[in-house]
Amino acid sequence: MESNLTLEKEVAEVRKRKGVVNHIELNQLDLTIAIPAKNEELNLPKCLAAIGKEFATKVVVLDSGSTDRTKEIAADFGAEVIEFVWNGKFPKKRNWYLRNHNLKTKWVLFLDADEYLTDKFKHELTSTLAVTDKQGFWLNYTVYFLGKELKGGYPLRKLALFQVNSGEYEHIDEENWSKLDMEVHEHPIIKGEVGIIKSKIDHQDFRGTSNFMTKHNEYASWEAARFLKSSKLKPSENWTIKQKIKYRLMNSVFIIPAFFFGSYILYRGFRDGARGFAHAVLRMSYYTQIYCKIQESRTP
């Protein structure tokens, strides 16, 4: 054992004298990974472990007053912890970070604590960024429900990777519509061409169904408030197709069966059996909440 360690030290010393950089350093990306978080001690360890120590130039955890071990876990990994206190107005967490911190890397990736980089994704990202002329990338994600990956249902993708100073998330002025201090349904507006990374990031929240329902109740309140505050809401050239369809249907009760049909039939959620049916119903209930909140607010 001692001889092997001695040999490794000698090889390292020779490489150092000759100016040889090891393989890991050559493949470290000019990338900041920013992880917005609050009380994420169940998800964050796996998220950080999947990133690894040498993949990105910098890993930052943007913390919103966690009361669990989130900050300690981040610090133990070696990530920078930045505290964020929201005043209820624009900007929220991601835009605040982009505007108020001088990012030194070429690229920034916003990664949720319940999202885990896969080896395939890391390999494709490394090879793509080495030659790309794109300003940003749509990323694809797996979706786990009741402990297993779903085969069907609406695909999950986000525009979460882009060049620093090439854009920011949608500017939406709000006055405490909800307790959401982070951009959730706002997407980045990028100046330049946007590509796609095909390999998927794993998305799995270990906090359970109760957290899922609580979280989506907050999302529904935000969506209803945005719709109501924008009485003259018109399609924007910056909106995605999904946003255009969603806001066209938001005021109609038909958004409820339409979402279920799309998830369970059109996108073949039935392939997951009972889990697929339950997931489609649960997600359909989200749009039911939005519709009811909109109508309730209009009741004299």
C-alpha positions as CSV (number, residue, x, y, z in Angstrom):
1,M,0.0,0.0,0.0
2,E,2.8,2.4,1.0
3,S,4.7,1.7,-2.3
4,N,1.6,2.5,-4.3
5,L,1.1,5.8,-2.5
6,T,4.7,6.7,-3.1
7,L,4.5,5.9,-6.8
8,E,1.3,8.1,-7.1
9,K,3.1,10.9,-5.4
10,E,6.1,10.6,-7.7
11,V,3.9,10.5,-10.8
12,A,2.0,13.6,-9.6
13,E,5.3,15.4,-9.0
14,V,6.6,14.6,-12.5
15,R,3.3,15.8,-14.0
16,K,3.6,19.0,-12.0
17,R,7.2,19.7,-13.1
18,K,6.2,19.1,-16.8
19,G,3.2,21.4,-16.5
20,V,0.8,18.5,-17.1
21,V,-2.8,19.2,-15.9
22,N,-4.7,16.2,-14.8
23,H,-7.8,14.9,-16.7
24,I,-10.4,16.2,-14.2
25,E,-9.1,19.7,-14.4
26,L,-9.1,19.7,-18.2
27,N,-12.9,18.8,-18.1
28,Q,-13.9,21.2,-15.4
29,L,-16.6,23.4,-16.9
30,D,-16.6,27.2,-16.9
31,L,-19.9,27.0,-15.1
32,T,-21.6,28.2,-11.9
33,I,-24.3,25.9,-10.6
34,A,-26.7,27.9,-8.4
35,I,-29.1,25.9,-6.2
36,P,-32.1,27.8,-4.7
37,A,-33.0,26.1,-1.4
38,K,-35.1,26.3,1.7
39,N,-35.1,23.4,4.2
40,E,-33.7,20.9,1.7
41,E,-31.7,18.6,4.0
42,L,-33.5,15.5,2.5
43,N,-32.7,16.4,-1.2
44,L,-29.5,18.5,-1.1
45,P,-27.0,15.7,-0.2
46,K,-27.8,13.7,-3.3
47,C,-28.0,16.8,-5.4
48,L,-24.5,17.9,-4.4
49,A,-23.1,14.4,-4.6
50,A,-24.4,14.0,-8.2
51,I,-22.6,17.3,-9.2
52,G,-19.3,16.1,-7.7
53,K,-16.3,18.2,-6.6
54,E,-14.7,18.9,-9.9
55,F,-17.4,19.2,-12.5
56,A,-18.2,22.9,-12.2
57,T,-16.1,25.9,-11.4
58,K,-18.4,27.0,-8.6
59,V,-21.4,25.7,-6.7
60,V,-23.6,28.1,-4.9
61,V,-26.6,27.4,-2.6
62,L,-29.1,30.4,-2.4
63,D,-30.7,29.8,0.9
64,S,-34.0,31.4,2.1
65,G,-33.7,31.1,5.9
66,S,-33.5,27.3,6.2
67,T,-34.1,26.0,9.7
68,D,-32.8,22.5,9.1
69,R,-29.3,21.4,8.1
70,T,-29.4,22.8,4.6
71,K,-26.7,25.4,5.1
72,E,-24.4,23.0,7.0
73,I,-24.7,20.3,4.3
74,A,-23.8,22.9,1.6
75,A,-20.8,24.2,3.6
76,D,-19.6,20.6,4.3
77,F,-19.6,20.0,0.5
78,G,-17.6,23.2,-0.1
79,A,-20.4,25.2,-1.8
80,E,-20.8,28.9,-1.2
81,V,-23.9,29.7,0.9
82,I,-25.7,33.0,0.1
83,E,-28.6,34.2,2.2
84,F,-31.6,35.6,0.4
85,V,-34.4,37.6,2.1
86,W,-37.3,38.5,-0.2
87,N,-39.2,41.8,0.1
88,G,-42.2,40.4,-1.8
89,K,-41.4,42.3,-5.0
90,F,-39.3,41.9,-8.1
91,P,-36.7,40.5,-8.3
92,K,-37.1,37.1,-6.8
93,K,-34.2,34.8,-5.9
94,R,-32.7,33.8,-9.3
95,N,-32.9,37.3,-10.9
96,W,-31.6,38.8,-7.6
97,Y,-28.6,36.5,-7.8
98,L,-27.9,37.3,-11.4
99,R,-28.2,41.1,-10.8
100,N,-26.4,41.4,-7.5
101,H,-23.5,38.9,-7.7
102,N,-20.7,39.2,-10.2
103,L,-20.6,35.8,-11.8
104,K,-17.1,35.0,-13.0
105,T,-18.0,32.0,-15.2
106,K,-19.2,31.9,-18.8
107,W,-22.2,29.7,-18.0
108,V,-24.8,29.5,-15.2
109,L,-27.0,26.5,-14.4
110,F,-30.0,26.9,-12.0
111,L,-30.5,23.5,-10.4
112,D,-33.2,22.7,-7.8
113,A,-32.2,20.7,-4.8
114,D,-34.4,17.8,-5.9
115,E,-32.7,17.6,-9.3
116,Y,-29.7,15.3,-9.8
117,L,-27.2,15.4,-12.6
118,T,-26.7,12.1,-14.4
119,D,-23.4,10.9,-15.9
120,K,-25.0,11.0,-19.4
121,F,-26.1,14.6,-18.9
122,K,-22.7,15.6,-17.6
123,H,-20.9,14.0,-20.6
124,E,-23.2,15.6,-23.1
125,L,-23.0,19.0,-21.5
126,T,-19.2,18.8,-21.4
127,S,-18.9,17.9,-25.1
128,T,-21.6,20.4,-26.1
129,L,-20.3,23.5,-24.3
130,A,-16.9,22.9,-25.8
131,V,-18.1,23.7,-29.3
132,T,-21.5,25.5,-29.1
133,D,-22.4,28.9,-30.4
134,K,-25.8,28.8,-28.5
135,Q,-26.6,31.3,-25.7
136,G,-28.7,28.9,-23.7
137,F,-30.1,25.4,-23.5
138,W,-33.4,23.7,-22.7
139,L,-32.8,20.8,-20.3
140,N,-34.8,17.6,-20.1
141,Y,-35.8,15.9,-16.8
142,T,-37.1,12.5,-15.7
143,V,-40.0,12.6,-13.3
144,Y,-40.3,10.3,-10.3
145,F,-43.7,9.6,-8.6
146,L,-44.3,7.2,-5.7
147,G,-40.7,6.2,-5.8
148,K,-40.4,5.2,-9.5
149,E,-39.6,7.0,-12.7
150,L,-42.7,7.8,-14.9
151,K,-42.7,6.5,-18.4
152,G,-45.5,8.8,-19.6
153,G,-47.2,12.1,-18.7
154,Y,-46.3,15.6,-19.7
155,P,-42.5,15.8,-20.3
156,L,-40.6,18.1,-18.0
157,R,-38.1,20.6,-19.5
158,K,-36.7,23.9,-18.4
159,L,-34.6,26.7,-19.9
160,A,-32.2,26.6,-16.9
161,L,-28.7,26.8,-18.5
162,F,-27.5,30.0,-20.3
163,Q,-24.5,32.3,-20.7
164,V,-24.0,34.9,-18.0
165,N,-25.3,38.3,-19.1
166,S,-27.3,36.8,-22.0
167,G,-30.6,37.2,-20.3
168,E,-32.7,36.8,-17.1
169,Y,-36.0,35.4,-15.9
170,E,-39.3,37.2,-16.9
171,H,-39.9,40.5,-15.2
172,I,-43.2,40.1,-13.4
173,D,-44.2,42.9,-10.9
174,E,-46.0,41.3,-8.0
175,E,-47.1,42.5,-4.6
176,N,-46.9,39.4,-2.3
177,W,-49.1,37.3,-4.5
178,S,-47.8,34.3,-2.7
179,K,-44.9,33.2,-0.4
180,L,-42.9,32.0,-3.4
181,D,-39.6,33.9,-3.2
182,M,-38.2,32.1,-6.2
183,E,-39.1,32.1,-9.9
184,V,-41.2,28.9,-10.6
185,H,-43.2,29.4,-13.7
186,E,-41.3,32.4,-15.0
187,H,-38.8,31.3,-17.7
188,P,-35.6,33.0,-18.9
189,I,-35.7,35.5,-21.8
190,I,-32.4,34.8,-23.6
191,K,-30.8,37.1,-26.2
192,G,-29.6,34.7,-28.9
193,E,-30.1,31.2,-30.1
194,V,-31.2,28.5,-27.7
195,G,-30.4,24.8,-28.1
196,I,-31.4,21.5,-26.3
197,I,-29.5,19.1,-24.1
198,K,-31.2,15.7,-24.8
199,S,-29.7,13.7,-21.9
200,K,-31.9,13.9,-18.8
201,I,-31.5,15.2,-15.3
202,D,-33.2,13.1,-12.6
203,H,-36.0,14.9,-10.8
204,Q,-37.1,13.3,-7.5
205,D,-38.4,15.0,-4.4
206,F,-37.8,12.9,-1.3
207,R,-40.1,15.1,0.8
208,G,-43.3,13.1,-0.2
209,T,-46.8,13.7,-1.5
210,S,-47.8,16.0,1.3
211,N,-45.1,18.5,0.4
212,F,-46.0,18.1,-3.3
213,M,-49.6,19.1,-2.5
214,T,-48.7,22.0,-0.3
215,K,-46.2,23.3,-2.8
216,H,-48.7,23.1,-5.7
217,N,-51.3,25.0,-3.7
218,E,-48.9,27.9,-3.5
219,Y,-48.1,27.6,-7.2
220,A,-51.9,27.7,-7.9
221,S,-52.3,30.9,-5.9
222,W,-49.5,32.5,-7.8
223,E,-50.9,31.4,-11.2
224,A,-54.4,32.7,-10.3
225,A,-53.0,36.0,-9.1
226,R,-50.9,36.5,-12.2
227,F,-53.9,35.8,-14.4
228,L,-56.1,38.2,-12.5
229,K,-53.6,41.0,-12.2
230,S,-53.0,40.8,-16.0
231,S,-56.6,41.6,-17.1
232,K,-55.2,42.6,-20.5
233,L,-53.0,39.5,-20.8
234,K,-52.0,39.0,-24.4
235,P,-49.7,36.4,-25.9
236,S,-46.1,37.6,-25.9
237,E,-43.5,36.6,-28.5
238,N,-41.3,35.6,-25.5
239,W,-43.9,33.1,-24.2
240,T,-43.5,29.4,-24.8
241,I,-46.2,27.4,-26.6
242,K,-47.1,25.9,-23.3
243,Q,-47.6,29.3,-21.7
244,K,-49.8,30.5,-24.6
245,I,-52.1,27.5,-24.4
246,K,-52.2,27.6,-20.6
247,Y,-53.3,31.3,-20.4
248,R,-55.8,30.9,-23.2
249,L,-57.5,28.0,-21.2
250,M,-57.0,29.4,-17.7
251,N,-60.4,31.1,-17.5
252,S,-62.3,28.0,-18.8
253,V,-63.3,25.0,-16.8
254,F,-62.3,22.9,-19.7
255,I,-58.6,23.3,-18.7
256,I,-59.3,20.6,-16.1
257,P,-60.3,17.7,-18.3
258,A,-58.0,18.9,-21.1
259,F,-55.0,18.6,-18.8
260,F,-55.9,15.1,-17.7
261,F,-56.5,14.0,-21.3
262,G,-53.2,15.4,-22.4
263,S,-51.3,13.8,-19.5
264,Y,-52.9,10.4,-19.3
265,I,-53.9,9.8,-23.0
266,L,-51.9,12.1,-25.3
267,Y,-48.6,11.7,-23.4
268,R,-49.4,8.1,-22.5
269,G,-49.5,8.3,-18.8
270,F,-51.5,5.1,-18.9
271,R,-48.2,3.3,-19.4
272,D,-47.5,3.7,-15.7
273,G,-50.7,2.0,-14.6
274,A,-52.2,3.1,-11.4
275,R,-49.3,5.4,-10.7
276,G,-49.8,7.2,-14.0
277,F,-53.5,7.6,-13.3
278,A,-52.9,9.0,-9.8
279,H,-50.3,11.3,-11.1
280,A,-52.5,12.7,-13.9
281,V,-55.4,13.2,-11.4
282,L,-53.1,14.9,-8.9
283,R,-51.7,17.3,-11.5
284,M,-55.2,17.8,-12.9
285,S,-56.2,18.9,-9.4
286,Y,-53.6,21.7,-9.6
287,Y,-55.4,23.2,-12.6
288,T,-58.7,22.7,-10.7
289,Q,-57.3,24.8,-7.9
290,I,-56.2,27.6,-10.3
291,Y,-59.6,27.7,-11.9
292,C,-61.4,27.8,-8.6
293,K,-59.1,30.5,-7.1
294,I,-59.8,32.6,-10.2
295,Q,-63.5,32.2,-10.0
296,E,-63.6,32.7,-6.2
297,S,-61.8,36.0,-6.5
298,R,-64.5,37.3,-8.8
299,T,-67.4,36.3,-6.5
300,P,-69.0,39.4,-5.0
